[in-house]
Amino acid sequence: MNDETIQKYGDELYVAWLERRTVAPLLEREPDITLADAYRIQSRYIERRVGAGETVVGKKIGVTSKAVQDFLGVFQPDFGQLTSGMVHEEGDTIDLGTLIQPKAEAELAFVLKADLQGPGVTAMDVIRATDYVVPCFEIVDSRITDWKIKIQDTVADNASCGVYVLGKTRGDPRKLDITLAGMVLEKNGELHSTGVGAAVQGSPANAVAWLANTLGELGIPFRAGEVILSGSQSALVPVVDGDELVCTVGGLGSCRVKFSVGSAA
């Protein structure tokens, strides 16, 4: 795919995000689009957001479960970039008017205290480089009409990232068994789903190591202070006005978020 076409689709996704509307699946319009093309489109989309004043503050890992990989026809995760305009803190009320077709997923976020450069990064390297972990929600939000996505569509669309919410309870991954720690997700006071760290590539640290090595091959390091979302431990949860979600990680704590139409955070 030539540079002009890459720029066209990156700009299209940026405008769709800006105007809170969707576009037709890219794969339907460009049947020969490759994963490499899709990541270049993602880079253009993020370039536009950074050009408008945002900064890149971390990365997200998606497509970490076998069920989602099978659905999309891939055998490895994908990744997107987190920007300063996506950040929410626990207790915020997210305005649904700022999103298009949001769904929430519960996961573990890593906040780094040291740079991490692949290739050759192991899960133990990730643990050593991590300042702390927190429970979090990622609110995914596809700019692709009706979530009709294949892997190329979601990658181009920054791995369908919308916003994310970090919990306030910090844990030391050297003392917390993040692989076996269970996660409970409640929606409006009722149990919605349960999960465990091992569902994410065998361990959330494995997923973070995978991304460090994948980016390392491109010459891109993780930087101290960055936030890394390690991949969903829950099913996707559609959210509407008035919903409240709580995810609780065993031995760590909880993260809570509310959703409303027209409410400021």
Secondary structure, DSSP 8 states (H G I E B T S, - for coil): --HHHHHHHHHHHHHHHHHT--B--HHHH-TT--HHHHHHHHHHHHHHHHHTT--EEEEEEE--SHHHHHHHT-SS-EEEEEEGGGEEETT-EEEGGG-SSEEEEEEEEEEESS-B--SS--HHHHHHHEEEEEEEEEEEE-SBGGG---HHHHHHTGGGEEEEEE-S--B-TTTS-TTT-EEEEEETTEEEEEEEGGGTTTSHHHHHHHHHHHHHTTT--B-TT-EEEEEESS--EE--TT-EEEEEETTTEEEEEEEESS---
